Amino acid sequence: MSTVLYEQAGKIVTITINRPDAMNAIDPETQDALVGAWMRFREDDGAWVAVLTGAGEKSFCAGADLKKMIPASFGKGARRRDHESYGLGGITRGLEIWKPMIAAINGHCLAGGMEQALACDIRIAAPHATFGLPEVRWGIFPGAGGTQRLPRAVPLAKAMEIILMAKTLTAEEALAAGLINAVVPAAELMPTARRWAESICEKGPLAVRAAKEAILRGLTMPLADGLRLEAFLSGTLRGTEDAVEGPRAFAEKRKPNFQAR
């Protein structure tokens, strides 16, 4: 049985971490499969939006499977290339994907699981989901992007509280903190994620990707540099077929037919 499921319906890809008996924790096989899944999504011109979720009803992802990942990463004959290059889950470090990514959080979202969710652009959760970066409790710290992305997602003081106190948040607390976008009934989680993905797919895909790139790259720049980046990316869109189609469809009072060209 595959530890990662990759399914595509139209322009929407669903990537499911498929180890429900292990809280969907990431072992070496799952790590490699996730790297491959995200690279496949990034390179596929027919895939416009991805939804990441976990199998079952208990856990989105509980982070690394330490019993298996520690020997694989640090023991004799360790295979460290993918983990070091792309971070836990394949998206937390080094793999730039400008296509939108939605996390559908169906349960515990802890440690590296939360770091994967933070690497997504939109986060939707079921009411029973929990969130936390508990690593300091065990003498380690969130090293797959948690210390960098969480303070960009919530106020600094809240990020310090969550990380330094190894605090776990409920879904409602995560929503109040601005960590997630919405809490929906568990039965509506995947349908909601797909509706949001479909809504994004109706927009100009090249414009959506350029906007995501401008936002994320701009966060690391002084304002003046960010404005220059914005102007550059905006200018690159003007010569695309989609940039012609959008205004034409508006003028003709019809739905645009974007082709990502």
Backbone bond lengths (Angstrom), bond angles and torsions (degrees), N, CA, C in turn:
res aa  C-N    CA-C-N  psi(-1)  N-CA   C-N-CA  omega(-1)  CA-C   N-CA-C  phi
1 M - - - 1.456 - - 1.524 110.35 -
2 S 1.316 116.28 131.55 1.456 120.15 -178.96 1.524 110.95 -69.10
3 T 1.323 116.29 139.22 1.458 120.24 178.65 1.525 112.60 -83.60
4 V 1.316 116.81 -8.11 1.466 122.08 175.26 1.524 108.28 -137.43
5 L 1.316 116.51 127.81 1.460 122.19 178.52 1.523 109.02 -102.89
6 Y 1.317 116.11 134.06 1.463 122.34 179.58 1.516 107.29 -122.58
7 E 1.320 115.92 112.56 1.460 121.07 -177.61 1.521 108.97 -127.30
8 Q 1.327 116.50 139.87 1.453 120.77 179.28 1.517 110.11 -127.33
9 A 1.337 115.08 129.99 1.456 122.18 174.83 1.517 106.94 -127.07
10 G 1.315 115.93 107.95 1.459 119.47 -174.49 1.518 110.08 65.15
11 K 1.301 116.47 -126.41 1.466 121.51 -178.10 1.529 112.52 -94.18
12 I 1.336 117.15 2.42 1.467 121.38 -174.71 1.527 110.58 -107.07
13 V 1.310 116.05 127.48 1.460 123.02 177.57 1.529 108.94 -105.30
14 T 1.322 116.63 135.63 1.468 121.63 172.75 1.523 108.48 -113.46
15 I 1.325 115.47 122.01 1.462 122.51 177.68 1.525 107.26 -109.33
16 T 1.328 116.16 119.16 1.465 121.46 -175.84 1.518 110.60 -116.39
17 I 1.312 116.71 123.06 1.467 121.04 172.60 1.525 106.50 -75.21
18 N 1.334 117.09 119.66 1.458 121.60 -165.74 1.527 112.36 -115.56
19 R 1.341 114.98 61.05 1.467 120.75 173.21 1.533 108.86 -132.24
20 P 1.317 118.37 58.61 1.463 119.80 -173.60 1.522 114.06 -60.01
21 D 1.335 117.43 -31.23 1.469 119.88 179.85 1.521 112.18 -70.49
22 A 1.334 116.75 -16.39 1.468 121.60 178.32 1.528 110.84 -115.02
23 M 1.338 116.55 28.86 1.465 121.59 179.43 1.533 111.80 59.60
24 N 1.332 115.36 24.84 1.469 121.38 -177.88 1.530 112.69 55.93
25 A 1.322 115.00 32.28 1.466 120.16 175.90 1.530 109.57 -70.06
26 I 1.325 115.16 153.68 1.464 121.23 -173.99 1.522 110.58 -92.41
27 D 1.317 116.72 113.66 1.463 121.87 171.98 1.533 107.81 -101.80
28 P 1.328 119.04 174.87 1.474 119.78 -176.40 1.521 113.96 -56.37
29 E 1.330 117.75 -40.69 1.464 120.33 179.33 1.525 110.90 -62.83
30 T 1.321 115.66 -43.39 1.467 120.32 179.93 1.516 110.91 -67.23
31 Q 1.316 116.15 -39.29 1.463 120.28 176.93 1.525 110.83 -57.39
32 D 1.308 116.63 -49.97 1.466 120.41 -179.68 1.528 111.28 -62.20
33 A 1.349 115.97 -39.95 1.459 119.83 -179.07 1.530 111.31 -67.50
34 L 1.328 116.94 -36.84 1.467 120.23 178.55 1.529 111.23 -68.88
35 V 1.316 116.64 -41.03 1.465 119.28 175.54 1.524 109.73 -57.00
36 G 1.337 116.34 -46.62 1.453 120.17 179.75 1.520 112.72 -64.00
37 A 1.333 116.90 -38.97 1.464 120.73 -179.23 1.522 111.27 -65.53
38 W 1.325 116.76 -44.37 1.467 119.48 -178.44 1.523 111.25 -69.64
39 M 1.313 117.74 -36.82 1.463 119.61 176.49 1.529 110.60 -66.42
40 R 1.318 116.62 -38.42 1.467 120.61 176.76 1.523 110.30 -61.73
41 F 1.325 117.27 -45.38 1.463 120.83 178.16 1.519 111.36 -61.91
42 R 1.322 116.06 -44.61 1.467 119.74 -178.23 1.517 112.19 -60.70
43 E 1.320 117.04 -38.81 1.453 120.84 -173.25 1.531 114.14 -88.96
44 D 1.314 118.20 -11.36 1.460 121.43 -175.78 1.528 110.07 -85.95
45 D 1.316 117.60 112.98 1.462 121.69 -179.36 1.524 112.58 -64.57
46 G 1.325 116.86 -22.49 1.460 120.27 -179.59 1.515 113.91 -87.66
47 A 1.328 117.85 -2.44 1.464 122.82 178.75 1.523 108.90 -105.99
48 W 1.330 116.96 118.03 1.456 121.02 -173.13 1.528 113.54 -106.60
49 V 1.335 117.33 -32.12 1.465 121.72 -178.19 1.525 108.07 -140.10
50 A 1.345 116.66 142.65 1.465 121.18 176.83 1.521 110.46 -117.96
51 V 1.323 115.13 144.56 1.461 122.88 172.85 1.522 107.47 -116.87
52 L 1.327 116.57 125.27 1.469 122.17 177.62 1.514 108.95 -106.43
53 T 1.335 116.75 130.54 1.452 121.00 178.48 1.519 109.86 -147.87
54 G 1.329 115.81 179.21 1.460 121.54 177.14 1.511 110.53 -118.36
55 A 1.326 116.83 152.33 1.460 121.18 178.47 1.526 110.36 -74.43
56 G 1.319 115.16 149.95 1.455 120.08 178.52 1.515 112.48 83.51
57 E 1.328 115.24 -170.46 1.463 121.28 -174.90 1.529 113.39 -114.89
58 K 1.334 117.70 -3.27 1.458 119.56 -173.32 1.520 114.10 -97.85
59 S 1.326 116.68 -35.22 1.456 118.51 -169.35 1.520 112.24 -142.37
60 F 1.320 115.55 131.89 1.464 121.85 167.57 1.525 107.98 -72.72
61 C 1.322 115.87 -57.89 1.463 122.51 173.32 1.517 107.71 -171.07
62 A 1.326 116.03 130.87 1.464 121.49 -179.37 1.521 112.18 -94.97
63 G 1.337 117.18 16.48 1.455 120.63 177.95 1.514 112.48 93.64
64 A 1.318 116.28 -154.71 1.459 121.32 -178.43 1.518 111.05 -74.63
65 D 1.309 115.84 142.66 1.462 121.87 171.15 1.522 105.76 -80.23
66 L 1.334 115.99 92.80 1.467 120.64 -169.84 1.525 112.75 -61.32
67 K 1.326 117.56 -32.50 1.464 119.63 -179.12 1.518 111.45 -63.54
68 K 1.343 116.18 -29.43 1.460 120.18 -178.06 1.519 112.70 -103.72
69 M 1.336 117.06 -33.87 1.465 119.56 -175.71 1.513 112.81 -76.53
70 I 1.333 118.22 -34.05 1.468 119.26 -179.55 1.530 111.14 -64.83
71 P 1.349 119.72 -47.74 1.473 117.88 175.58 1.524 112.18 -63.48
72 A 1.333 117.34 -35.98 1.463 119.63 -177.61 1.514 111.77 -70.60
73 S 1.341 116.36 -30.49 1.460 119.84 -175.90 1.521 113.38 -94.15
74 F 1.333 116.66 -28.23 1.453 118.45 -172.17 1.524 114.93 -126.10
75 G 1.329 117.38 -12.00 1.457 119.21 -177.58 1.515 112.71 -81.71
76 K 1.320 115.58 -174.76 1.456 121.59 178.87 1.527 109.33 -63.54
77 G 1.316 116.39 132.82 1.453 120.75 -178.79 1.514 113.35 73.64
78 A 1.331 116.94 23.19 1.464 120.91 -176.43 1.516 111.65 -60.01
79 R 1.345 114.93 142.55 1.458 121.92 176.09 1.529 107.15 -107.07
80 R 1.321 116.49 96.30 1.455 119.37 -171.35 1.527 113.55 -104.90
81 R 1.313 119.61 -6.77 1.466 119.92 -168.61 1.527 112.91 -60.83
82 D 1.330 117.55 -54.40 1.454 119.39 -176.77 1.520 111.65 -64.62
83 H 1.337 116.79 -42.22 1.456 119.76 -177.82 1.529 110.20 -63.17
84 E 1.308 116.92 -44.49 1.454 119.76 -178.16 1.521 111.59 -70.57
85 S 1.321 117.55 -37.00 1.456 120.95 -175.17 1.514 112.58 -75.69
86 Y 1.319 117.51 -40.78 1.453 120.74 -171.94 1.518 113.95 -114.61
87 G 1.307 118.39 -1.84 1.453 120.16 179.88 1.516 111.59 73.76
88 L 1.308 116.13 173.19 1.460 121.28 -178.17 1.524 110.49 -64.05
89 G 1.315 115.90 130.33 1.451 120.43 178.99 1.508 114.44 81.88
90 G 1.317 117.97 -1.04 1.451 121.40 174.97 1.515 116.13 86.29
91 I 1.347 118.65 -5.20 1.465 119.85 -175.33 1.527 113.78 -129.24
92 T 1.309 117.76 -0.33 1.463 118.12 -173.60 1.523 113.65 -89.29
93 R 1.341 117.34 -8.43 1.465 118.90 179.20 1.532 109.76 -160.98
94 G 1.333 116.40 127.55 1.457 120.76 165.72 1.516 117.72 86.65
95 L 1.337 118.68 -9.17 1.462 119.97 -179.16 1.529 108.09 -113.97
96 E 1.328 116.24 99.85 1.459 120.13 -178.21 1.528 109.54 -79.89
97 I 1.318 115.30 123.26 1.459 121.93 176.17 1.520 106.54 -128.49
98 W 1.329 116.91 114.76 1.461 119.78 -178.47 1.521 111.85 -91.92
99 K 1.318 117.75 -6.55 1.462 119.89 172.56 1.536 109.12 -72.33
100 P 1.322 117.91 147.23 1.471 120.21 -178.78 1.524 112.97 -65.60
101 M 1.334 115.19 144.75 1.462 122.91 -179.22 1.521 108.56 -132.69
102 I 1.326 116.04 129.10 1.462 122.75 -178.29 1.522 108.89 -115.33
103 A 1.332 117.40 131.59 1.461 121.91 173.74 1.524 108.48 -97.88
104 A 1.330 116.61 121.51 1.462 122.64 174.86 1.525 106.77 -102.58
105 I 1.313 116.43 100.85 1.468 122.12 -165.74 1.523 109.15 -95.80
106 N 1.329 114.72 106.83 1.457 122.37 -169.66 1.523 113.89 -101.97
107 G 1.317 118.08 16.84 1.462 120.60 -179.74 1.514 110.22 167.32
108 H 1.332 116.83 -143.68 1.459 120.75 -177.38 1.531 110.98 -60.21
109 C 1.308 115.03 128.70 1.469 122.58 -179.34 1.531 106.05 -127.79
110 L 1.318 115.24 86.32 1.452 120.89 -166.85 1.525 111.66 -126.96
111 A 1.336 115.33 151.02 1.463 121.90 175.09 1.527 109.79 50.62
112 G 1.334 117.50 -124.47 1.456 120.29 -179.28 1.507 113.61 -62.18
113 G 1.328 117.83 -21.87 1.459 120.07 173.99 1.509 111.08 -66.70
114 M 1.328 116.40 -43.34 1.461 119.94 177.21 1.518 110.79 -68.17
115 E 1.320 116.90 -33.87 1.463 119.30 177.99 1.528 111.32 -66.54
116 Q 1.333 117.29 -34.33 1.460 119.40 173.94 1.521 110.99 -67.47
117 A 1.324 116.74 -41.77 1.468 120.06 178.16 1.525 110.56 -62.15
118 L 1.329 116.94 -39.16 1.460 120.82 178.51 1.523 111.88 -65.25
119 A 1.326 116.91 -27.17 1.467 120.74 178.20 1.524 112.18 -77.00
120 C 1.328 117.10 -11.84 1.457 121.07 174.82 1.530 109.28 -86.14
121 D 1.315 115.90 164.05 1.462 120.98 -174.11 1.513 113.22 -89.63
122 I 1.317 116.74 -31.46 1.460 123.15 -178.47 1.519 107.26 -132.36
123 R 1.340 116.06 139.70 1.465 120.71 -177.80 1.530 109.35 -129.77
124 I 1.334 115.04 122.27 1.461 122.59 178.39 1.525 107.02 -120.46
125 A 1.339 117.30 137.08 1.465 119.85 -173.69 1.516 112.49 -130.11
126 A 1.329 114.79 150.69 1.455 121.84 168.61 1.525 108.56 -78.07
127 P 1.336 118.63 157.50 1.472 120.96 -176.09 1.522 114.47 -60.04
128 H 1.343 117.96 -28.71 1.458 120.31 -176.72 1.532 112.72 -88.93
129 A 1.324 118.06 2.35 1.463 120.64 179.49 1.521 110.73 -65.65
130 T 1.322 115.75 148.19 1.464 121.50 174.50 1.525 108.60 -128.92
131 F 1.326 115.65 153.87 1.456 121.52 -173.13 1.527 109.92 -134.31
132 G 1.342 115.48 136.93 1.455 117.74 177.52 1.513 112.97 -176.68
133 L 1.317 114.54 157.04 1.465 123.14 173.67 1.531 106.46 -123.15
134 P 1.335 117.55 83.18 1.465 121.46 -170.58 1.523 115.21 -87.49
135 E 1.325 118.38 11.63 1.458 120.80 -168.99 1.525 114.51 -57.08
136 V 1.354 117.50 -37.96 1.469 118.42 -175.83 1.527 111.65 -63.29
137 R 1.313 116.33 -21.20 1.467 120.43 177.22 1.523 111.15 -61.20
138 W 1.338 115.97 -25.57 1.469 120.90 -176.20 1.522 111.98 -111.87
139 G 1.331 116.56 16.89 1.458 119.82 174.83 1.512 114.89 81.88
140 I 1.346 116.80 10.79 1.466 121.26 173.72 1.529 107.22 -121.93
141 F 1.326 118.08 -177.05 1.461 117.92 177.95 1.522 109.64 -142.04
142 P 1.344 118.39 164.87 1.465 120.80 -175.45 1.525 110.67 -64.70
143 G 1.314 116.15 102.84 1.457 120.50 -173.68 1.513 114.82 -109.16
144 A 1.335 116.99 14.74 1.464 120.58 177.69 1.530 109.60 -117.74
145 G 1.318 114.71 42.23 1.456 120.29 175.75 1.513 115.49 101.06
146 G 1.316 117.78 -8.99 1.462 119.90 -175.68 1.512 114.25 -61.48
147 T 1.340 117.01 -41.71 1.466 119.09 -177.98 1.520 111.98 -72.17
148 Q 1.314 117.77 -16.43 1.462 121.19 -178.79 1.534 112.58 -100.77
149 R 1.317 117.10 -40.88 1.466 119.05 -176.40 1.522 112.96 -83.05
150 L 1.325 118.30 -35.98 1.459 118.52 -177.42 1.532 111.90 -61.37
151 P 1.359 120.31 -44.86 1.462 118.53 177.76 1.528 113.71 -66.43
152 R 1.325 117.11 -14.40 1.465 120.16 174.59 1.529 111.40 -88.76
153 A 1.335 116.05 -14.35 1.464 120.68 -177.97 1.522 112.99 -98.93
154 V 1.326 116.69 -29.53 1.465 121.63 -179.33 1.524 108.10 -133.89
155 P 1.347 117.97 167.07 1.473 118.97 176.74 1.521 112.12 -56.61
156 L 1.317 115.81 149.09 1.463 121.01 -175.89 1.523 112.15 -55.45
157 A 1.317 117.74 -43.59 1.461 120.24 -178.50 1.522 111.23 -62.27
158 K 1.335 116.57 -37.28 1.463 119.89 179.12 1.524 110.25 -69.73
159 A 1.321 117.09 -39.45 1.460 119.99 177.39 1.527 110.76 -62.29
160 M 1.329 116.77 -41.83 1.462 120.60 177.46 1.528 110.70 -61.45
161 E 1.313 116.79 -42.42 1.465 121.39 179.48 1.525 110.79 -60.91
162 I 1.321 116.22 -45.89 1.465 120.50 -176.91 1.525 111.09 -67.09
163 I 1.344 117.02 -43.28 1.464 120.33 -175.19 1.524 112.05 -79.97
164 L 1.339 117.49 -49.53 1.465 119.76 -173.19 1.519 113.04 -73.66
165 M 1.333 116.87 -27.00 1.462 120.38 178.44 1.532 111.79 -98.83
166 A 1.336 116.70 1.32 1.465 120.95 -176.62 1.521 110.22 50.75
167 K 1.323 115.34 46.25 1.459 121.35 -172.73 1.525 110.95 -85.53
168 T 1.320 115.98 140.44 1.460 122.26 176.66 1.521 109.48 -103.36
169 L 1.325 116.75 132.86 1.454 122.40 179.20 1.521 110.75 -105.74
170 T 1.319 115.78 145.54 1.459 120.33 168.87 1.524 108.79 -77.09
171 A 1.322 116.20 170.80 1.464 119.46 178.07 1.526 110.89 -61.09
172 E 1.311 117.62 -41.75 1.468 120.10 -179.70 1.518 110.90 -66.62
173 E 1.328 117.80 -38.22 1.466 120.36 176.69 1.523 110.85 -65.89
174 A 1.330 116.54 -39.61 1.467 120.46 178.27 1.524 110.47 -64.37
175 L 1.326 116.59 -38.23 1.466 120.72 178.00 1.526 110.26 -65.44
176 A 1.325 116.64 -44.83 1.464 120.67 -179.69 1.530 111.34 -63.30
177 A 1.329 116.61 -32.19 1.465 120.87 -179.51 1.527 112.35 -79.46
178 G 1.323 117.13 -10.37 1.453 120.44 -177.00 1.518 113.66 84.19
179 L 1.328 117.05 11.59 1.457 121.42 -179.07 1.525 111.56 -73.87
180 I 1.333 116.74 -32.96 1.457 121.46 -179.92 1.521 108.86 -124.97
181 N 1.334 115.22 163.64 1.463 120.92 -176.46 1.514 113.49 -89.78
182 A 1.339 117.02 -32.15 1.462 119.77 -175.09 1.516 110.45 -161.00
183 V 1.337 115.15 153.49 1.460 122.89 170.04 1.518 106.44 -118.35
184 V 1.331 116.30 125.77 1.465 120.91 -178.73 1.525 108.65 -130.60
185 P 1.335 118.72 157.76 1.470 119.97 176.70 1.515 111.39 -53.26
186 A 1.319 115.91 145.89 1.463 120.32 -175.56 1.522 112.21 -53.99
187 A 1.332 117.06 -39.97 1.464 120.38 -178.90 1.525 112.33 -67.61
188 E 1.329 116.11 -19.61 1.465 120.86 -178.54 1.525 113.01 -99.65
189 L 1.340 117.05 0.70 1.462 119.44 -173.64 1.521 112.22 -61.20
190 M 1.312 117.88 -58.03 1.458 120.07 -177.80 1.533 112.11 -68.11
191 P 1.342 119.92 -41.87 1.461 118.18 174.37 1.524 113.19 -57.93
192 T 1.336 116.98 -37.94 1.461 119.76 178.51 1.520 110.55 -67.43
193 A 1.336 116.57 -44.93 1.468 119.62 179.03 1.525 110.45 -59.16
194 R 1.323 116.93 -40.28 1.470 120.11 179.75 1.525 111.39 -68.77
195 R 1.337 116.92 -38.29 1.473 119.20 177.56 1.516 110.95 -63.55
196 W 1.332 116.43 -41.36 1.461 119.74 178.25 1.530 109.50 -65.24
197 A 1.331 116.66 -40.81 1.468 120.08 178.30 1.525 110.40 -63.56
198 E 1.335 116.73 -41.78 1.470 120.38 178.38 1.525 110.80 -62.80
199 S 1.322 116.43 -38.49 1.461 120.04 177.98 1.521 111.00 -61.87
200 I 1.325 116.79 -41.59 1.468 120.41 178.20 1.526 109.90 -65.60
201 C 1.338 116.69 -38.87 1.467 120.38 -178.45 1.523 112.48 -65.44
202 E 1.316 117.50 -19.60 1.464 120.38 177.58 1.527 112.06 -77.04
203 K 1.316 116.48 -15.95 1.455 121.16 -178.76 1.530 109.62 -88.64
204 G 1.323 115.86 168.64 1.452 119.53 178.51 1.517 111.15 -64.71
205 P 1.335 119.21 114.50 1.469 120.61 -173.45 1.523 113.63 -63.23
206 L 1.311 117.81 -39.29 1.465 119.20 179.10 1.520 110.99 -68.01
207 A 1.340 116.38 -36.20 1.460 120.34 177.45 1.528 110.67 -67.63
208 V 1.331 116.88 -40.85 1.463 121.10 177.98 1.526 110.63 -60.82
209 R 1.325 116.51 -44.83 1.467 120.03 -178.69 1.525 111.21 -67.40
210 A 1.326 116.51 -40.26 1.466 119.43 178.29 1.521 110.77 -65.64
211 A 1.332 116.62 -38.39 1.460 119.92 178.39 1.528 111.08 -64.44
212 K 1.338 116.79 -43.04 1.469 119.86 177.83 1.522 110.35 -61.46
213 E 1.331 116.88 -44.89 1.462 120.29 179.95 1.522 110.74 -62.08
214 A 1.331 117.30 -43.25 1.461 120.50 -179.90 1.523 111.02 -62.18
215 I 1.320 116.67 -42.13 1.469 120.68 -179.59 1.523 110.98 -64.15
216 L 1.323 116.71 -53.04 1.466 119.91 -172.90 1.530 112.43 -71.26
217 R 1.326 117.09 -42.63 1.464 118.60 177.78 1.522 110.82 -69.68
218 G 1.329 116.20 -35.26 1.457 119.98 -179.74 1.514 113.77 -65.24
219 L 1.330 116.76 -26.95 1.471 119.64 179.10 1.522 112.80 -61.91
220 T 1.328 117.21 -23.48 1.461 120.85 -177.60 1.526 112.25 -96.81
221 M 1.335 117.45 4.47 1.467 121.99 -173.38 1.518 111.88 -116.99
222 P 1.323 116.65 153.98 1.469 119.11 166.21 1.534 108.83 -61.19
223 L 1.332 116.58 157.07 1.457 120.73 -175.08 1.525 112.28 -55.85
224 A 1.307 117.38 -43.93 1.468 120.02 -177.36 1.526 110.79 -60.84
225 D 1.330 116.97 -41.36 1.459 120.07 178.67 1.525 110.85 -68.80
226 G 1.325 116.41 -38.33 1.451 119.80 177.55 1.521 112.00 -62.70
227 L 1.328 116.74 -38.91 1.462 120.17 178.36 1.524 111.31 -66.41
228 R 1.326 116.02 -35.94 1.470 118.58 176.36 1.518 110.96 -66.54
229 L 1.338 116.41 -41.23 1.461 119.88 176.69 1.524 110.20 -61.20
230 E 1.322 116.47 -44.90 1.458 120.84 179.04 1.527 111.08 -57.92
231 A 1.331 116.57 -45.64 1.464 120.69 180.00 1.523 111.32 -63.16
232 F 1.327 116.37 -40.28 1.467 120.07 179.26 1.523 111.15 -63.88
233 L 1.331 116.88 -48.40 1.459 120.30 -177.78 1.526 110.94 -67.02
234 S 1.322 116.06 -37.58 1.461 119.65 176.60 1.528 110.61 -62.28
235 G 1.320 115.76 -41.43 1.463 120.02 179.57 1.511 113.07 -64.90
236 T 1.334 117.05 -35.43 1.469 119.42 -179.07 1.523 112.14 -66.93
237 L 1.330 117.40 -24.28 1.468 120.48 -178.90 1.523 112.20 -75.34
238 R 1.322 117.02 -24.65 1.467 119.92 -170.43 1.519 113.03 -64.81
239 G 1.324 117.22 -25.04 1.458 119.40 -179.51 1.513 113.94 -92.50
240 T 1.330 118.25 8.17 1.461 120.43 -177.02 1.529 111.11 -90.13
241 E 1.323 115.21 157.12 1.464 120.43 176.36 1.527 111.21 -63.12
242 D 1.329 116.60 -37.83 1.464 119.77 -179.81 1.529 111.85 -62.97
243 A 1.346 116.79 -35.43 1.457 120.27 -179.55 1.523 111.64 -69.02
244 V 1.325 116.85 -23.42 1.468 121.38 173.81 1.530 109.83 -81.43
245 E 1.327 115.85 -42.35 1.460 121.47 -176.89 1.525 112.37 -64.78
246 G 1.334 118.42 -40.70 1.461 121.01 -176.54 1.528 113.11 -59.66
247 P 1.333 119.15 -58.58 1.469 120.24 178.10 1.526 113.22 -60.56
248 R 1.349 116.71 -34.58 1.470 119.24 178.77 1.524 110.27 -64.60
249 A 1.338 116.48 -44.10 1.465 120.26 178.46 1.524 110.90 -63.22
250 F 1.324 116.96 -39.03 1.468 120.68 177.41 1.526 110.33 -60.86
251 A 1.332 116.32 -46.21 1.465 120.80 -178.92 1.524 111.65 -65.07
252 E 1.343 115.69 -34.30 1.461 120.33 -178.12 1.528 112.84 -90.29
253 K 1.330 115.85 2.99 1.465 122.91 177.42 1.521 111.98 55.41
254 R 1.340 115.19 50.68 1.453 121.44 177.74 1.517 109.58 -137.89
255 K 1.311 116.57 168.15 1.451 121.62 177.71 1.525 109.95 -75.54
256 P 1.327 118.45 131.45 1.468 119.16 -179.79 1.520 112.40 -68.49
257 N 1.310 114.83 151.28 1.462 121.79 178.64 1.531 107.44 -112.99
258 F 1.308 116.37 83.77 1.465 121.56 -176.80 1.522 110.70 -78.31
259 Q 1.334 116.06 143.46 1.454 121.98 -178.24 1.528 112.79 -122.89
260 A 1.324 117.41 4.48 1.469 121.56 -176.90 1.530 111.08 59.30
261 R 1.338 114.33 39.98 1.466 120.17 177.29 1.527 109.41 -131.51
